[in-house]
């Protein structure tokens, strides 16, 4: 079955229209990485790798996934230029296990992947992310709220809590930064139970 969302992102990268690229990283990412110490990190929907490169520069062992090869090509070049090592994989966040992503990640970040998924995809995403996370791991999820101008589905606090219960606990949330288009993105920090 054709996935129009994936097709859209592939076309947008191909023509070079990527308004999400180069946005501010979540303000909580670097302090959270410092609190947790070094370990294994998973960057879900990594795009051109900004969060992955930051984490690798802080000494984390990073696996970064995206389903758009052109984004991954750009991410690999940026990582080489930054002098860091990141394992970039073309993979689907709703089927992580089938790509050999593995488990034991203590920090997972999503800078705009889950908020565009359907209900069924969200259920699969949570299942796969939960399997990849170590006990006590943190997930930093950044997303638009529902009703945003980009016409992405969005996600709010109640939906995050519903999707991730009972395997995860929501420990922190709030507005984080404003997109280039002037919309506020929110962060949700969860802890794996």
N, C-alpha and C positions, 0 to 999 in steps of 0.2 A: 504494500500500500504506500502511496506517495505521501510524504510528509511535507506539507506546504511551508511550514516554518523552517525546516531545514533547507529546503530549496531556496527560500527567500534569503537566508543568511549566506548561503553559497553564492548566490547571484550578487548580493551586496558586496561581499569580499572581492568577487571577480571584477566588478566595475569600480571598486575603490571607495564606495560610499559606506563608511563604517563610523557613524557618529558616536558610538560607544567607545571606540578605540582611544586610548590615551586619557581616559577620564581619571579623576582623582581616585586613589585607592582608599578603601575603608579606613577611617581614622583609627579603628580598633585593631587593625591587623598587626601592625608592628608592636604595639604594647602587649598584645595577646601572645605573639610569637616569643617575645622576651620573657613573659611570665611562665610559659610552658617549657622554656629551654629548647635545646635542639632536639629534633626527632624527625619523624617521617610526616610529610605534608602532602595533601592531595588538593590540587587546584582544579575545580570542576567547571568546565566551560571556560577555559583559560584565555581564549581569544589570542591576542598577540603576546601574552606571557608576562605582563607587568607584575602581577602579584607573585607569580612563580619565580621570577628573577629576583624580586625583593627578598623572598624567603630563602632562596638559594644563597644569596649574598649574606644572609644572616647565619648561614651554616646549616640550614635544613636540607635533608634529602628530599627532593621534590619530584613528584610525578604530576604531570599536568595533562589534562585531557580536553579535547575539543573535537567536534565532528566535522569541522571545516578544514581541509588540508591547507588551503591558502593561509589561513590564520596561523596554523602550526608552522608553516614555512617561515613566516615573518617572526614568529616567536623564537624559533631556533636561531635565526640570524641575530636577533636582539640578545639572546643568551650568550652567544659566542662573543659578540661585541662587549658585553658586560663582564666576560671572563668567568661565567658561572656554568655549572652543570645542572641541567634539568632533563628529566626523561619525559619527552613530549610524545603523547600517543593519540592517534586518531581513534576516538572511542565515543560511545554513547553512554551518557550518565545513567540511563535507565537499564543498562546491561553491563555494568562494570566488570562483574565476575567473568563474563565471556571474553574479555580482553586481557585476562591475566593481571588485572590491577592489584589483586591481593588485598591484604588487610594490615592491621596494626598501625594505621595512621593516627597520629595524635592531634593533628591540626588539619582541618578540611576547610576550604574556602570556596564560596560560590558568589561570584560578582555578577550575577544576572543570568543564571541558567534556569533555576527552578521556577521563577516567576512567569515564564512563558509556557510552561507545560500544562497539558490537560490533566483532569482528575486521575485517569488511569496512569498516565506517565508520572504524575507526582507520587502515586503509590509505589510504582516501580523504583523511582528515584530514591525514595526514603528507604526502601528495602535494601537497595544496593549500597547506598551511602552508609547505612547502619552496619551492614556486613563488613565494610571496609574500615570502619572506625574501631579503634581500641576502646576499652572501657575507660571512661573519664575523658575521652577525646573531646575537643571543641570543634564545633562547626560555626563558621562565620558566614552568614547568608545575607547578601545585599540585594534588595529588590525594590521595584516600583510598587506602589500601592495600586489596588484595583481602580479603574477609571482614569488611568494616566493618559496623556496625550499621544503616546507612542502606540497605543492600541494593543499593548502587551496585556496579557491577562492580569498580571500583578498578583500580589499576595499581601495579606495583612497579618497582624499579630494573632488573631483568633484562628486563622487558617493554618498558620505555622504551628501553633500549639496542637491543633487537631491532627494535622498530618504526622507530626513527629511523636505524639504520645503513643504508648507509654515508654518508648525506648530512649527518648531524649527529654531533657528538662530545659525549658527556656530560662536562661539566667540573666539576660541583658537585652535590651532593645531600645531603639530610638531613631530619630532622624540622623542621618550621617553626613551626606553631602548633596550638593545640587548639581544636576547634570548640565551639560553644555546648553541644553534647551530650557534650563530653568526649572526643572522638576526635581523635587526632593526624593532621594533614595533613602530607604530605611535599612537598618541592620538588625539582624536577629542573631544573638549568640546563644548557642545551645550546647549542652553538655551531655555526652553519651552516658546513660545509666548502666 
